[in-house]
Amino acid sequence: MREGDFWSAFDRRERNARMRAAERYDREGKGKRNGPLGHIAIEVLREMMRIIDFRTGRLDPSIDYLAERLQRTRSAVHAALKRLRAHGFLDWIRRFAPREDAAPFGPQVRQISNAYRLTLPRSAAELVRRLLGRAPPPDDDVTRRREEEERVAAMLATLSAEELARFRAGDTALGRELARLGRAIDRNAIPPGGLNPALRV
């Protein structure tokens, strides 16, 4: 797979929500010592969020860069990357480039830094959606909903007990029986034959 097909634009508004989701995932899965990701993986993920190209999604730091940036060993960074991938927070493809000094019968390519892509496991994705959806609705939407609720309440207040029963229960057996009882209430009398046995308590 080519980098252009692997990467896609990254919404910068998700950065903080994704970090909170990863931290919560790690905290909730914590055992006696560490969570499933570990603090170094959280550091690596935060650095990935910092350097990603939001427009293209390009993300290809070397392990040496991450180790130097975070002041961690290469092996610690490598292990953190593997944990992030195993738990669904990161994916990557290996990349190669032609060797300029390749011998005729030797290796013709050399491995270069991986192409990384930020991903989310299902539980973290749901939390990110909730975090991003917490903004209050626009004032005009709140006003519109309040006016609609008041209009419906005013309309219901004008209905008789029979009409209210039909409105609430619809044209069903229960709705028809409730409408019959509502009609009796409107007349302030018990319906002929008393209550339907099916409705007696």
N, C-alpha and C positions, 0 to 999 in steps of 0.2 A: 504493500500500500504506500502511495506517495504522501509526503507531508501535506500537500494541498488538500488531499482527500481526508486526511486524518484530523487536521485542525479545523476549527470553526470559530467564529467570533465569540468572545466571552463577555457577558454582561457584567460590567464592573460593579453594578448594584448588588450582585450576588456575593461579592467577595467576603464581606463581614458575616453574612448569613451562613455561608459555607464553612467559615472558620468556627463559628459557634456550633454548627451542626457536628463538625468533626470533634470538637472538644467535648461536646455532650456525649457523642458516641463512645469516645474513649473513656469518659468518666463513668458512664453507666455500665460499661463492660469491664470495669476494673476488678481485678482479683485481689489477692493478698498484697501484691507489690505494684504491678503496672497494669495499665489498660491495654486493650488489644493493639492500639497504635503506638503508644509510648510518647514521651515528651519530645524526643528527637524527631520522630515522624511529624508531630505537630509543627515543630520548627521548620522542617523541610517544606511542609505544605504551605505554611505562611510565606516562606520565601518564594515558592512557586506562584502564589497569588500576587506577590509583589512585582515579579518580573514578567508575567505573562503579557503578551501583546493583545490588548483587548479587541482590537479591530480584526485581527486575523486568527487569534488563538495560538500563535506561534509560541512554543515553549520548549527549549532545547538546551538547558544548562548542562554542563559537564559535571560529573561527580566531583572532580577537583574543585570546580567553582563553588559548588554547594558546601564542600568540606571547609574550604577557606572562608567562605562567607559566614558560616555558622560556627566556625572554630571547633569542628568535629573531625574525627578520623574518617578516612574514605570508607572503611569497613562499616562504621556506624551509620554513615549516610546511605550506603548500599543496602544495609539491613532495613533501614527506615523506609526506603523506596519500595522494597519488597513487601513490607507490611501494608503500606498505603495501597499497593496494587491488590494484595490479597483480600483487603477489606472493601474494595470498590471505590476508593477515593482517587485513584490514579491509574492510567494505562499508558503504555508506550510501545513504540516499534523501534527495532534496532536499525541503525543506518550505517551505510558504508560509503566510502569515497575511493576513487582510483588512487593507487600508489604512484607517486611521481618517480620513485626510484625502484620500481618493481623489476626484479630479475626476470629474464625470459621464462624460466620455469618455476618461479617463486610466486608467492601470493600477489595477486593483481589489485586487491583492494585492501583497505584498512578500515577498522571500525571507528566511527566518530560518535559524538554524543547522541544519545537517544532522542527521539521526538516524543515528547510527553503530552498527555491530554488529561485534563482534570475531569473526573467523573464523580458520581455519587451513588452510594448504595440506597436502596429503597427507603429505609427508615430515615436516613439523613435528608433525602430529597423531599420527603413529606414535611420535615421540619423547616427546610429552606422555604418551601412554598408558604407555610404558615407564617414564617417570619417576614417574608416579603409582602404578605397580604394583610398585615396588621394596620396599615395606614387607614385612618378614618375615611369614610366615604365623603365625597364633596358635599358642601352645605346644601346645594340645590337638590341633591339626591335625597338627603335626609328630610328636607322640607317636602319633597314630592311624596315620599313614603308616609310621612306624618299626615299630610292632607288626604291621602288615599285611605289610611286607616280611619281617620275621622269621618270621611264620607261614607265608608262601609258601616261604621258604628251608627251613624245617623240614620242610614237606610234601615238597618236592622231594628232600630228603636221604633220604627213606624209599623213593623209587621205584627200581625196577630200571632197568637201561640201556634195556630195551625200553619200559617205561612212560614213562621220561623222553623217549625219542624220539617216542613218540606224543603226549605232552603238548606238546613243543616244535613239532613239524612238523604235527600234526593228521592227519586222515584224508585224506592226499594220496598220490600215487604215491611221492613222496620220503619222506613220513612212514612209509609202509608198508615201504619198503626200509630206512630207518634203523631201524625197529622190528625188522626181521628181523636186521639186523646187531647190534642191541642184545641181541636174544635169544641170538645166538651168543656175544656177549661175556659175557652172564650165564652161559652154559654153558662159557665159557672155551675156545671152539672156533671154527674157521672154518666158516661155513655151508656146507652141501652145495652144490657147484657153484661155490664161490668167490664173489667179488664180482660184482655186476651190472656188465656191461661199461660201462654208462652212467655208473657211479660210479668207474671206474678212473681213476687219475691217469696 
